[in-house]
Amino acid sequence: MADLKITLVKSTNSANKNHVATVKALGLNKIGHSVTHKDNDAIRGMVHKVAHLVTCEEV
């Protein structure tokens, strides 16, 4: 399994509260902050839910 590098590129201000919670659960705090997670279905689903706020790339 590969890793996913997830970066927050847009602000969570005025975002749906469920999307804000998903971003926090991914471990992202500020714009430009990046985290690495194992590639699995749960993480892919979270990224898909907030795809308009983050970018994702395989590492």
C-alpha positions in Angstrom: 0.0 0.0 0.0 1.2 3.5 -0.8 0.9 6.6 1.3 -1.2 9.7 0.6 0.0 13.2 1.1 -3.0 15.4 1.9 -2.7 19.2 1.9 -5.3 21.8 3.0 -5.5 24.4 0.2 -8.7 26.3 1.1 -10.0 27.7 4.3 -12.7 25.9 6.4 -14.4 29.2 7.2 -18.1 29.1 6.2 -17.7 25.4 5.4 -20.3 22.8 6.4 -19.6 21.7 10.0 -19.3 18.0 8.8 -16.6 19.1 6.4 -14.8 21.0 9.1 -14.9 17.9 11.3 -13.5 15.7 8.5 -10.6 18.1 7.9 -9.8 18.0 11.7 -10.0 14.2 11.7 -7.5 14.1 8.9 -5.2 16.1 11.1 -5.1 19.3 9.1 -5.1 22.7 10.9 -3.9 25.6 8.7 -3.9 26.3 5.0 -0.8 24.7 3.5 -0.5 22.1 6.2 0.2 18.6 4.9 -0.1 15.2 6.5 0.7 11.6 5.3 -1.8 8.8 5.8 -1.8 5.2 4.7 -3.9 4.6 1.5 -7.1 2.9 2.6 -10.8 3.2 1.9 -11.6 5.2 5.0 -9.0 7.9 4.2 -10.0 7.9 0.5 -13.6 8.5 1.5 -12.7 11.4 3.8 -10.6 13.0 1.1 -13.5 12.6 -1.4 -15.8 14.3 1.0 -13.7 17.4 1.3 -12.1 17.3 -2.1 -12.9 20.9 -2.7 -10.8 21.9 0.3 -7.7 19.6 0.0 -5.3 18.2 -2.6 -4.2 14.6 -2.5 -1.2 12.9 -4.1 0.4 9.5 -3.8 3.8 9.3 -2.1 
